[in-house]
Amino acid sequence: MIDYLQLLVLGAIAGFTIFLGFPVALMNVSPRKKAFLSAVAIGILVFLVVDVFGHAWETVSAAVEAAYAGQIPMSTGIMLLITIFAGIALGLVGLAMYENRYMKGAAKGEARLEESMAGRKERNINRYALATMIAIGIGAHNFSEGLAIGQSYAAGVIGLALLLVIGFGAHNATEGFGILGPIASSDRRPPTAFLIRLGLIGGGPTFLGTLVGSLWVSPILYVLFLAFAGGALVFVILLMYSVIVKQTSNTMIMSGMFLGLLFGFMTDLILTLGGA
């Protein structure tokens, strides 16, 4: 018998630690230092790209190999192969289309978000849109993390579920900083309501995935969300780099990215050593 109250508490802990990374991104430091912090965020996002594509391709390649060996229907392997590339296209092209549409819509409500000079408005809106897109990509990735927690808990492997909560919670805290990376280079604090919305977009799917994972898990859905997240993160990494490259040296950017990658790999190593 599944204790859904306990399960949902675990999902909430794993997902909403994303808010812990917000204060770091909003520290009152110089634009150059904020650009460095944004570079650290890019390093974390690069690690997530490697992580999500690795998990997605592992599932797809295993299915294709099994289909080739005649162990499962060939249609299953082909469907998963189509799914991963469709998800990547959705993350890359879909978010590019979303960006254009969002910019037009955001311009109408510009005055309510920023009361700044006309020359700075477009830049600020771009940052808000970019932060939203990062949250969407991370949210898709976090949904798959929630699936893993829910599936482990439903299978009765409570210890593994707890380790996943700890590991994913640590990752989500750094992802919270990654979401606000574009805004970290701005000199204006975003509205509290906007921060709450970003946290819900990025962390909420972990909570939802935990519930869904305890009820039903589909390999196609799992691969689709991972592929979409990976494509979306590639898209926003390029946009973030284009923002900070004008604010600090390339050496500083690469140093920040190295630290972000180091943190990502080390937290993942801790999770692996814990048996998760």
Backbone torsions as a table, in degrees:
resi	resn	phi	psi	omega
1	MET	NA	125.4	-177.3
2	ILE	-84.4	129.2	174.5
3	ASP	-86.0	94.4	-173.3
4	TYR	-69.4	-27.2	177.2
5	LEU	-63.9	-47.4	178.3
6	GLN	-63.9	-40.8	-179.9
7	LEU	-61.7	-44.4	-178.5
8	LEU	-69.7	-31.8	174.8
9	VAL	-63.9	-43.5	177.8
10	LEU	-62.1	-42.5	178.0
11	GLY	-62.9	-38.8	179.4
12	ALA	-66.7	-41.2	178.9
13	ILE	-62.3	-45.6	-178.4
14	ALA	-65.0	-37.7	-174.6
15	GLY	-83.2	-44.9	-169.5
16	PHE	-89.5	5.6	167.3
17	THR	-66.9	-8.4	178.1
18	ILE	-60.2	-27.7	179.4
19	PHE	-69.0	-20.8	-178.6
20	LEU	-67.3	-24.1	-179.9
21	GLY	-83.2	-11.8	-176.9
22	PHE	-65.5	-46.0	-178.2
23	PRO	-58.7	-34.4	-179.7
24	VAL	-62.1	-42.1	-177.3
25	ALA	-71.8	-20.2	-175.1
26	LEU	-101.9	11.4	178.9
27	MET	-60.9	146.5	-177.8
28	ASN	-85.4	83.2	179.1
29	VAL	-126.8	174.7	-176.7
30	SER	-67.2	155.7	178.8
31	PRO	-56.2	-35.8	-180.0
32	ARG	-66.2	-41.0	178.5
33	LYS	-69.6	-36.0	177.1
34	LYS	-65.8	-36.0	177.1
35	ALA	-64.2	-38.1	176.8
36	PHE	-63.6	-43.0	177.6
37	LEU	-63.3	-36.1	176.2
38	SER	-64.5	-36.5	177.8
39	ALA	-65.2	-37.5	174.9
40	VAL	-60.7	-42.0	178.1
41	ALA	-61.7	-39.8	178.3
42	ILE	-62.4	-40.9	177.4
43	GLY	-59.4	-40.9	177.5
44	ILE	-64.1	-41.6	-179.7
45	LEU	-67.5	-36.3	176.8
46	VAL	-62.3	-42.2	176.8
47	PHE	-60.3	-41.9	-179.6
48	LEU	-63.8	-36.1	177.0
49	VAL	-60.7	-47.6	178.5
50	VAL	-60.1	-42.7	-176.7
51	ASP	-65.2	-49.6	-175.0
52	VAL	-71.0	-40.6	177.9
53	PHE	-65.9	-35.9	178.9
54	GLY	-62.4	-46.2	179.5
55	HIS	-67.1	-41.1	-179.6
56	ALA	-65.2	-46.2	-177.0
57	TRP	-70.2	-30.1	176.4
58	GLU	-61.4	-43.9	178.9
59	THR	-66.3	-43.7	-177.7
60	VAL	-67.6	-48.0	-177.3
61	SER	-63.2	-37.2	178.3
62	ALA	-63.9	-40.4	179.6
63	ALA	-68.2	-41.2	-179.8
64	VAL	-65.2	-42.0	177.9
65	GLU	-62.6	-41.8	178.8
66	ALA	-66.2	-38.2	178.3
67	ALA	-67.1	-40.0	179.5
68	TYR	-64.6	-33.2	179.5
69	ALA	-83.4	-2.5	179.0
70	GLY	81.3	13.5	-177.9
71	GLN	-82.6	-27.1	176.4
72	ILE	-135.2	163.4	179.2
73	PRO	-59.2	141.3	178.7
74	MET	-60.3	-32.3	-179.6
75	SER	-61.4	-32.0	179.2
76	THR	-65.9	-46.5	178.5
77	GLY	-63.0	-42.8	179.6
78	ILE	-64.6	-41.0	-179.4
79	MET	-62.4	-42.6	178.8
80	LEU	-67.3	-36.2	178.4
81	LEU	-64.4	-43.3	177.0
82	ILE	-64.1	-40.0	-176.8
83	THR	-61.6	-43.2	-176.6
84	ILE	-66.4	-40.1	-179.6
85	PHE	-74.5	-31.6	175.7
86	ALA	-66.5	-39.2	178.9
87	GLY	-65.8	-41.1	177.6
88	ILE	-63.1	-43.9	179.1
89	ALA	-62.5	-39.6	178.7
90	LEU	-63.2	-40.7	-180.0
91	GLY	-68.6	-39.9	-178.0
92	LEU	-80.4	-63.2	-175.8
93	VAL	-71.9	-39.9	-179.0
94	GLY	-60.6	-43.0	179.7
95	LEU	-72.4	-29.3	175.5
96	ALA	-64.0	-41.8	177.1
97	MET	-67.1	-39.2	177.6
98	TYR	-62.6	-40.4	-179.5
99	GLU	-58.5	-47.8	-179.0
100	ASN	-61.8	-43.0	-179.0
101	ARG	-69.7	-38.6	-178.5
102	TYR	-66.2	-40.1	-179.3
103	MET	-59.4	-43.3	-178.6
104	LYS	-65.6	-41.7	-179.6
105	GLY	-71.0	-35.8	-178.0
106	ALA	-68.8	-30.2	-178.2
107	ALA	-61.6	-31.9	-179.0
108	LYS	-69.9	-32.0	-179.8
109	GLY	-103.4	21.7	-173.9
110	GLU	-59.8	-42.3	-174.9
111	ALA	-63.6	-29.1	-178.6
112	ARG	-78.4	-21.1	-179.9
113	LEU	-90.6	-41.1	-175.3
114	GLU	-137.5	134.9	175.6
115	GLU	-114.2	60.5	-175.2
116	SER	-118.3	-174.5	-179.4
117	MET	-65.6	150.6	-177.6
118	ALA	-60.7	-33.3	-178.5
119	GLY	-70.5	-16.1	-177.8
120	ARG	-103.7	-8.9	-172.7
121	LYS	-64.2	-45.7	-177.0
122	GLU	-62.8	-39.2	-180.0
123	ARG	-63.4	-43.9	-179.6
124	ASN	-64.8	-41.3	178.3
125	ILE	-62.8	-39.8	177.9
126	ASN	-58.8	-41.8	-179.3
127	ARG	-65.0	-42.4	179.5
128	TYR	-63.1	-43.4	180.0
129	ALA	-65.1	-41.2	-178.9
130	LEU	-65.1	-42.5	177.8
131	ALA	-61.8	-38.6	178.7
132	THR	-65.0	-41.0	-179.8
133	MET	-67.7	-37.4	175.9
134	ILE	-62.2	-43.3	179.2
135	ALA	-61.0	-39.0	179.4
136	ILE	-64.9	-46.3	179.5
137	GLY	-63.2	-44.1	179.1
138	ILE	-67.5	-36.4	178.3
139	GLY	-61.4	-40.7	177.8
140	ALA	-63.3	-41.1	177.2
141	HIS	-64.6	-42.2	-177.3
142	ASN	-67.9	-26.7	176.3
143	PHE	-61.3	-41.8	179.3
144	SER	-66.9	-33.6	176.1
145	GLU	-64.7	-41.4	177.2
146	GLY	-62.2	-37.5	176.7
147	LEU	-58.7	-42.2	-179.2
148	ALA	-64.9	-41.5	178.5
149	ILE	-63.3	-48.5	-178.1
150	GLY	-63.2	-40.4	-179.1
151	GLN	-67.0	-41.6	179.5
152	SER	-64.8	-42.4	-179.2
153	TYR	-65.5	-44.0	-179.5
154	ALA	-64.1	-30.0	179.5
155	ALA	-79.3	-2.9	178.9
156	GLY	87.3	4.7	179.5
157	VAL	-91.0	74.3	-173.3
158	ILE	-66.2	-38.7	-179.9
159	GLY	-60.1	-43.1	178.2
160	LEU	-64.5	-41.5	179.4
161	ALA	-59.6	-41.0	179.4
162	LEU	-65.7	-40.9	177.9
163	LEU	-63.4	-39.5	177.9
164	LEU	-63.8	-39.9	178.5
165	VAL	-61.5	-45.1	179.8
166	ILE	-63.7	-47.7	-178.2
167	GLY	-65.5	-48.5	-179.5
168	PHE	-67.8	-33.1	177.1
169	GLY	-63.1	-39.9	177.5
170	ALA	-64.7	-43.4	177.5
171	HIS	-61.6	-43.4	-177.1
172	ASN	-64.5	-32.1	177.0
173	ALA	-62.3	-40.3	177.6
174	THR	-73.6	-30.8	178.2
175	GLU	-66.6	-30.8	176.7
176	GLY	-60.3	-38.7	175.8
177	PHE	-68.9	-38.1	178.9
178	GLY	-61.3	-37.8	179.8
179	ILE	-62.2	-41.8	-177.1
180	LEU	-89.9	8.5	179.0
181	GLY	-51.9	-48.7	179.9
182	PRO	-62.8	-35.9	-178.0
183	ILE	-77.3	-22.3	-178.5
184	ALA	-61.1	-26.1	-179.4
185	SER	-86.1	-4.6	179.0
186	SER	-88.7	155.6	-179.0
187	ASP	-98.5	10.5	178.8
188	ARG	-120.7	135.0	179.5
189	ARG	-76.3	130.7	180.0
190	PRO	-68.8	156.2	178.7
191	PRO	-59.9	146.0	-179.1
192	THR	-59.7	-39.4	179.9
193	ALA	-61.6	-36.7	178.7
194	PHE	-67.0	-40.0	178.6
195	LEU	-64.1	-42.2	178.7
196	ILE	-62.5	-42.1	-179.8
197	ARG	-63.2	-41.5	178.5
198	LEU	-63.3	-41.5	179.1
199	GLY	-62.8	-39.0	178.9
200	LEU	-69.3	-38.9	179.1
201	ILE	-66.3	-42.8	-177.0
202	GLY	-81.1	-40.7	-175.5
203	GLY	-96.7	-27.8	-178.7
204	GLY	-55.6	-41.0	180.0
205	PRO	-59.6	-27.4	175.5
206	THR	-62.9	-43.5	178.1
207	PHE	-62.1	-47.3	179.5
208	LEU	-65.8	-41.9	179.8
209	GLY	-62.7	-34.0	177.5
210	THR	-61.2	-43.6	179.0
211	LEU	-67.6	-47.4	-179.3
212	VAL	-63.5	-39.4	-178.4
213	GLY	-63.5	-26.4	178.6
214	SER	-80.6	-12.7	-176.8
215	LEU	-106.0	-44.6	-172.4
216	TRP	-163.5	132.5	179.0
217	VAL	-128.1	128.7	178.4
218	SER	-115.1	126.1	177.3
219	PRO	-57.4	-35.6	-179.9
220	ILE	-65.7	-44.6	178.9
221	LEU	-64.5	-41.0	179.9
222	TYR	-59.9	-49.5	-179.5
223	VAL	-65.7	-40.3	-178.8
224	LEU	-60.7	-45.7	-178.8
225	PHE	-67.8	-39.7	178.3
226	LEU	-65.2	-43.6	-178.9
227	ALA	-65.6	-42.4	177.5
228	PHE	-61.1	-43.8	179.5
229	ALA	-61.5	-43.8	-179.6
230	GLY	-62.8	-46.2	178.4
231	GLY	-61.9	-41.9	179.8
232	ALA	-64.2	-40.1	-178.9
233	LEU	-68.9	-36.6	174.9
234	VAL	-60.0	-42.9	-179.4
235	PHE	-60.8	-49.3	-175.3
236	VAL	-74.7	-27.7	176.0
237	ILE	-60.6	-44.1	179.5
238	LEU	-63.8	-39.6	179.2
239	LEU	-67.9	-42.5	179.1
240	MET	-61.9	-42.0	-179.8
241	TYR	-62.7	-39.4	-179.3
242	SER	-64.2	-24.7	178.8
243	VAL	-79.7	-48.1	-171.9
244	ILE	-83.7	-16.8	-177.9
245	VAL	-64.6	-21.6	178.7
246	LYS	-87.9	-4.3	-172.7
247	GLN	-110.6	-15.5	-179.6
248	THR	-155.3	175.4	-177.4
249	SER	-75.9	157.6	178.7
250	ASN	-64.9	-32.9	177.6
251	THR	-62.8	-42.5	178.9
252	MET	-65.1	-39.3	179.9
253	ILE	-64.3	-47.3	-178.5
254	MET	-66.0	-33.5	176.8
255	SER	-65.3	-42.8	177.7
256	GLY	-63.8	-42.7	178.8
257	MET	-62.3	-38.0	178.4
258	PHE	-61.3	-44.6	179.6
259	LEU	-63.5	-40.1	178.1
260	GLY	-62.8	-44.5	177.5
261	LEU	-63.1	-42.1	-179.8
262	LEU	-60.3	-45.3	-179.4
263	PHE	-64.2	-42.5	179.9
264	GLY	-61.5	-47.0	-178.6
265	PHE	-67.6	-36.9	-178.2
266	MET	-69.8	-41.2	177.8
267	THR	-65.9	-36.5	177.3
268	ASP	-67.0	-37.2	177.4
269	LEU	-63.8	-42.5	178.2
270	ILE	-60.2	-42.0	179.1
271	LEU	-63.8	-42.0	180.0
272	THR	-66.4	-43.4	179.1
273	LEU	-63.9	-26.5	177.4
274	GLY	-77.2	-3.4	177.8
275	GLY	94.4	5.5	-178.8
276	ALA	-90.3	NA	NA
